[in-house]
Amino acid sequence: MQPLIRVIDDDQMLASAGRCLHERGWWHGPNAVEPILIDALGNELRTLIEDDRLHRAGIGRDLEFQLDREVRRDRIFWLDRKQPAQAAFLEQMEQLRLSLNRELFLGLFEFEGHFAHYPPGGFYRRHLDSFSGAANRIVSVVTYLNRDWRDGDGGELVIFARDSCQVAATVQPRAGTMVLFLSEEIPHEVLPSRNDRVSIAGWFRLNASIGNQIDPPR
């Protein structure tokens, strides 16, 4: 039986996510992802780390892309459907995309995402996932894979209120927790981690195609 993400199956949880996205721009759900899928994804990520297949993450896109260790210090691997757990997760993100479109009429077109590994000392300073008016990333999704994460391990996700330096929430990166927020509107940062911190970061996007090219460089 294929593992399921409860945010899709639980109507009350989905309604809460939609309401919070509309009212304040973010939502977080502890225990939103089934443990069996968390464990399978964690196993696939560990294999990738052991095989040295992750690469340093940068900032910016296309010609503006750069590596800057003063801004972020994580390593990533883009998800694909070649491995069972990644394929199952991507299928569930497709179901979530359809659900969000029904609930909020967002016109979300596709999901893209990657594993993220923050080694001890890793962080990502305050930023937005999409620039205003870029119309590429609309809703950001973070799913945590960290088993036995303890208070004091660091690595919290800090969510800021819209257009403000006020902290709206601080989320512990514990396994099974999912966070959704509006990519253009909600600033956030990852505090320095004191342990190996693993997650999936992804985005639901609009179809910003020109001609037959999806989301071309601008």
Contacts in CASP RR format, 6 or more apart in sequence:
PFRMAT RR
TARGET T0000
AUTHOR 0000-0000-0000
METHOD contacts of the structure
MODEL  1
MQPLIRVIDDDQMLASAGRCLHERGWWHGPNAVEPILIDALGNELRTLIE
DDRLHRAGIGRDLEFQLDREVRRDRIFWLDRKQPAQAAFLEQMEQLRLSL
NRELFLGLFEFEGHFAHYPPGGFYRRHLDSFSGAANRIVSVVTYLNRDWR
DGDGGELVIFARDSCQVAATVQPRAGTMVLFLSEEIPHEVLPSRNDRVSI
AGWFRLNASIGNQIDPPR
2 88 0 8 1.000
2 91 0 8 1.000
3 34 0 8 1.000
3 36 0 8 1.000
3 37 0 8 1.000
3 40 0 8 1.000
3 88 0 8 1.000
4 34 0 8 1.000
4 37 0 8 1.000
4 92 0 8 1.000
5 32 0 8 1.000
5 33 0 8 1.000
5 34 0 8 1.000
5 37 0 8 1.000
5 89 0 8 1.000
5 92 0 8 1.000
5 95 0 8 1.000
5 96 0 8 1.000
5 178 0 8 1.000
6 13 0 8 1.000
6 31 0 8 1.000
6 32 0 8 1.000
6 33 0 8 1.000
6 34 0 8 1.000
7 13 0 8 1.000
7 14 0 8 1.000
7 17 0 8 1.000
7 29 0 8 1.000
7 32 0 8 1.000
7 33 0 8 1.000
7 96 0 8 1.000
7 178 0 8 1.000
8 14 0 8 1.000
8 92 0 8 1.000
8 95 0 8 1.000
8 96 0 8 1.000
8 99 0 8 1.000
13 29 0 8 1.000
13 32 0 8 1.000
14 99 0 8 1.000
14 103 0 8 1.000
15 103 0 8 1.000
16 27 0 8 1.000
17 27 0 8 1.000
17 29 0 8 1.000
17 100 0 8 1.000
17 180 0 8 1.000
18 27 0 8 1.000
18 100 0 8 1.000
18 103 0 8 1.000
18 104 0 8 1.000
20 26 0 8 1.000
20 27 0 8 1.000
20 180 0 8 1.000
21 27 0 8 1.000
21 100 0 8 1.000
21 104 0 8 1.000
21 139 0 8 1.000
21 180 0 8 1.000
21 181 0 8 1.000
21 182 0 8 1.000
22 104 0 8 1.000
24 161 0 8 1.000
24 162 0 8 1.000
24 168 0 8 1.000
25 162 0 8 1.000
25 181 0 8 1.000
25 182 0 8 1.000
25 185 0 8 1.000
25 186 0 8 1.000
26 159 0 8 1.000
26 168 0 8 1.000
26 169 0 8 1.000
26 179 0 8 1.000
26 180 0 8 1.000
26 181 0 8 1.000
26 182 0 8 1.000
26 186 0 8 1.000
27 179 0 8 1.000
27 180 0 8 1.000
27 181 0 8 1.000
28 159 0 8 1.000
28 169 0 8 1.000
28 171 0 8 1.000
28 177 0 8 1.000
28 178 0 8 1.000
28 179 0 8 1.000
28 180 0 8 1.000
29 177 0 8 1.000
29 178 0 8 1.000
29 179 0 8 1.000
30 174 0 8 1.000
30 176 0 8 1.000
30 177 0 8 1.000
31 176 0 8 1.000
31 177 0 8 1.000
32 143 0 8 1.000
32 176 0 8 1.000
32 177 0 8 1.000
32 178 0 8 1.000
33 143 0 8 1.000
33 175 0 8 1.000
33 176 0 8 1.000
33 177 0 8 1.000
33 178 0 8 1.000
35 175 0 8 1.000
35 176 0 8 1.000
37 85 0 8 1.000
37 88 0 8 1.000
37 89 0 8 1.000
37 92 0 8 1.000
38 145 0 8 1.000
38 147 0 8 1.000
38 175 0 8 1.000
38 176 0 8 1.000
39 147 0 8 1.000
40 84 0 8 1.000
40 85 0 8 1.000
40 88 0 8 1.000
41 85 0 8 1.000
41 86 0 8 1.000
41 89 0 8 1.000
41 115 0 8 1.000
41 145 0 8 1.000
41 200 0 8 1.000
42 85 0 8 1.000
42 145 0 8 1.000
42 198 0 8 1.000
43 85 0 8 1.000
44 83 0 8 1.000
44 85 0 8 1.000
44 86 0 8 1.000
45 77 0 8 1.000
45 115 0 8 1.000
45 117 0 8 1.000
45 145 0 8 1.000
45 198 0 8 1.000
48 54 0 8 1.000
48 77 0 8 1.000
48 115 0 8 1.000
49 117 0 8 1.000
53 77 0 8 1.000
54 75 0 8 1.000
54 76 0 8 1.000
54 77 0 8 1.000
54 115 0 8 1.000
54 117 0 8 1.000
55 75 0 8 1.000
55 76 0 8 1.000
55 77 0 8 1.000
56 67 0 8 1.000
56 74 0 8 1.000
56 75 0 8 1.000
57 67 0 8 1.000
57 72 0 8 1.000
57 74 0 8 1.000
57 75 0 8 1.000
57 76 0 8 1.000
57 116 0 8 1.000
58 65 0 8 1.000
58 66 0 8 1.000
58 67 0 8 1.000
58 68 0 8 1.000
58 71 0 8 1.000
58 72 0 8 1.000
59 65 0 8 1.000
59 66 0 8 1.000
59 67 0 8 1.000
59 68 0 8 1.000
59 71 0 8 1.000
59 72 0 8 1.000
59 127 0 8 1.000
60 66 0 8 1.000
61 217 0 8 1.000
62 217 0 8 1.000
63 217 0 8 1.000
70 125 0 8 1.000
71 124 0 8 1.000
71 125 0 8 1.000
71 127 0 8 1.000
72 123 0 8 1.000
72 124 0 8 1.000
72 125 0 8 1.000
72 190 0 8 1.000
73 118 0 8 1.000
73 119 0 8 1.000
73 121 0 8 1.000
73 122 0 8 1.000
73 123 0 8 1.000
73 124 0 8 1.000
74 116 0 8 1.000
74 117 0 8 1.000
74 118 0 8 1.000
74 122 0 8 1.000
74 124 0 8 1.000
74 190 0 8 1.000
75 116 0 8 1.000
75 117 0 8 1.000
75 119 0 8 1.000
76 114 0 8 1.000
76 115 0 8 1.000
76 116 0 8 1.000
76 117 0 8 1.000
76 201 0 8 1.000
77 114 0 8 1.000
77 115 0 8 1.000
78 112 0 8 1.000
78 113 0 8 1.000
78 114 0 8 1.000
79 86 0 8 1.000
79 89 0 8 1.000
79 90 0 8 1.000
79 112 0 8 1.000
79 113 0 8 1.000
79 114 0 8 1.000
79 115 0 8 1.000
79 200 0 8 1.000
80 86 0 8 1.000
81 87 0 8 1.000
81 90 0 8 1.000
89 143 0 8 1.000
89 200 0 8 1.000
90 111 0 8 1.000
93 111 0 8 1.000
93 141 0 8 1.000
93 204 0 8 1.000
94 111 0 8 1.000
96 111 0 8 1.000
96 141 0 8 1.000
97 108 0 8 1.000
97 110 0 8 1.000
97 111 0 8 1.000
97 204 0 8 1.000
100 106 0 8 1.000
100 108 0 8 1.000
100 139 0 8 1.000
100 204 0 8 1.000
101 107 0 8 1.000
101 108 0 8 1.000
106 138 0 8 1.000
106 139 0 8 1.000
106 204 0 8 1.000
107 138 0 8 1.000
107 206 0 8 1.000
108 138 0 8 1.000
108 139 0 8 1.000
108 204 0 8 1.000
108 205 0 8 1.000
108 206 0 8 1.000
109 204 0 8 1.000
109 205 0 8 1.000
109 206 0 8 1.000
109 207 0 8 1.000
110 204 0 8 1.000
110 205 0 8 1.000
110 207 0 8 1.000
110 214 0 8 1.000
111 141 0 8 1.000
111 202 0 8 1.000
111 203 0 8 1.000
111 204 0 8 1.000
111 205 0 8 1.000
112 202 0 8 1.000
112 203 0 8 1.000
112 205 0 8 1.000
113 141 0 8 1.000
113 200 0 8 1.000
113 201 0 8 1.000
113 202 0 8 1.000
113 203 0 8 1.000
114 200 0 8 1.000
114 201 0 8 1.000
114 202 0 8 1.000
115 198 0 8 1.000
115 199 0 8 1.000
115 200 0 8 1.000
116 198 0 8 1.000
116 199 0 8 1.000
116 200 0 8 1.000
116 201 0 8 1.000
117 196 0 8 1.000
117 197 0 8 1.000
117 198 0 8 1.000
118 124 0 8 1.000
118 155 0 8 1.000
118 190 0 8 1.000
118 193 0 8 1.000
118 196 0 8 1.000
118 197 0 8 1.000
118 198 0 8 1.000
119 193 0 8 1.000
119 196 0 8 1.000
120 193 0 8 1.000
120 194 0 8 1.000
120 195 0 8 1.000
120 196 0 8 1.000
121 192 0 8 1.000
121 193 0 8 1.000
121 194 0 8 1.000
122 155 0 8 1.000
122 190 0 8 1.000
122 192 0 8 1.000
122 193 0 8 1.000
122 197 0 8 1.000
123 155 0 8 1.000
123 189 0 8 1.000
123 190 0 8 1.000
123 191 0 8 1.000
123 192 0 8 1.000
123 193 0 8 1.000
124 189 0 8 1.000
124 190 0 8 1.000
125 189 0 8 1.000
126 158 0 8 1.000
126 160 0 8 1.000
126 187 0 8 1.000
126 188 0 8 1.000
126 189 0 8 1.000
127 187 0 8 1.000
127 188 0 8 1.000
127 189 0 8 1.000
128 183 0 8 1.000
128 184 0 8 1.000
128 185 0 8 1.000
128 186 0 8 1.000
128 187 0 8 1.000
129 137 0 8 1.000
129 140 0 8 1.000
129 183 0 8 1.000
129 184 0 8 1.000
129 203 0 8 1.000
130 136 0 8 1.000
130 137 0 8 1.000
130 138 0 8 1.000
130 183 0 8 1.000
130 184 0 8 1.000
130 203 0 8 1.000
131 184 0 8 1.000
132 184 0 8 1.000
133 184 0 8 1.000
134 184 0 8 1.000
134 218 0 8 1.000
135 206 0 8 1.000
135 208 0 8 1.000
136 203 0 8 1.000
136 205 0 8 1.000
136 206 0 8 1.000
136 208 0 8 1.000
136 215 0 8 1.000
137 183 0 8 1.000
137 184 0 8 1.000
137 203 0 8 1.000
137 204 0 8 1.000
137 205 0 8 1.000
138 182 0 8 1.000
138 183 0 8 1.000
138 184 0 8 1.000
138 203 0 8 1.000
138 204 0 8 1.000
138 205 0 8 1.000
138 206 0 8 1.000
139 180 0 8 1.000
139 181 0 8 1.000
139 182 0 8 1.000
139 183 0 8 1.000
139 203 0 8 1.000
139 204 0 8 1.000
140 179 0 8 1.000
140 180 0 8 1.000
140 181 0 8 1.000
140 182 0 8 1.000
140 183 0 8 1.000
140 186 0 8 1.000
140 201 0 8 1.000
140 202 0 8 1.000
140 203 0 8 1.000
141 178 0 8 1.000
141 179 0 8 1.000
141 180 0 8 1.000
141 200 0 8 1.000
141 201 0 8 1.000
141 202 0 8 1.000
141 203 0 8 1.000
141 204 0 8 1.000
142 157 0 8 1.000
142 178 0 8 1.000
142 179 0 8 1.000
142 199 0 8 1.000
142 200 0 8 1.000
142 201 0 8 1.000
142 202 0 8 1.000
143 176 0 8 1.000
143 177 0 8 1.000
143 178 0 8 1.000
143 179 0 8 1.000
143 199 0 8 1.000
143 200 0 8 1.000
144 173 0 8 1.000
144 174 0 8 1.000
144 175 0 8 1.000
144 176 0 8 1.000
144 177 0 8 1.000
144 178 0 8 1.000
144 198 0 8 1.000
144 199 0 8 1.000
145 175 0 8 1.000
145 176 0 8 1.000
145 198 0 8 1.000
145 199 0 8 1.000
145 200 0 8 1.000
146 153 0 8 1.000
146 173 0 8 1.000
146 174 0 8 1.000
146 175 0 8 1.000
146 195 0 8 1.000
146 197 0 8 1.000
146 198 0 8 1.000
146 199 0 8 1.000
147 175 0 8 1.000
149 172 0 8 1.000
149 173 0 8 1.000
149 174 0 8 1.000
149 175 0 8 1.000
149 195 0 8 1.000
151 172 0 8 1.000
152 194 0 8 1.000
153 193 0 8 1.000
153 194 0 8 1.000
153 195 0 8 1.000
153 197 0 8 1.000
154 191 0 8 1.000
154 192 0 8 1.000
154 193 0 8 1.000
154 194 0 8 1.000
154 195 0 8 1.000
154 197 0 8 1.000
155 173 0 8 1.000
155 190 0 8 1.000
155 191 0 8 1.000
155 192 0 8 1.000
155 193 0 8 1.000
155 194 0 8 1.000
155 197 0 8 1.000
156 170 0 8 1.000
156 171 0 8 1.000
156 172 0 8 1.000
156 173 0 8 1.000
156 190 0 8 1.000
156 191 0 8 1.000
157 170 0 8 1.000
157 171 0 8 1.000
157 173 0 8 1.000
157 179 0 8 1.000
157 188 0 8 1.000
157 189 0 8 1.000
157 190 0 8 1.000
157 191 0 8 1.000
158 167 0 8 1.000
158 169 0 8 1.000
158 170 0 8 1.000
158 171 0 8 1.000
158 188 0 8 1.000
158 189 0 8 1.000
158 190 0 8 1.000
158 191 0 8 1.000
159 167 0 8 1.000
159 168 0 8 1.000
159 169 0 8 1.000
159 170 0 8 1.000
159 171 0 8 1.000
159 179 0 8 1.000
159 181 0 8 1.000
159 186 0 8 1.000
159 187 0 8 1.000
159 188 0 8 1.000
160 166 0 8 1.000
160 167 0 8 1.000
160 168 0 8 1.000
160 186 0 8 1.000
160 187 0 8 1.000
160 188 0 8 1.000
161 167 0 8 1.000
161 168 0 8 1.000
162 185 0 8 1.000
162 186 0 8 1.000
171 177 0 8 1.000
171 179 0 8 1.000
173 197 0 8 1.000
173 199 0 8 1.000
181 188 0 8 1.000
183 203 0 8 1.000
190 197 0 8 1.000
205 215 0 8 1.000
207 214 0 8 1.000
207 215 0 8 1.000
208 214 0 8 1.000
208 215 0 8 1.000
208 216 0 8 1.000
209 215 0 8 1.000
209 216 0 8 1.000
210 216 0 8 1.000
END
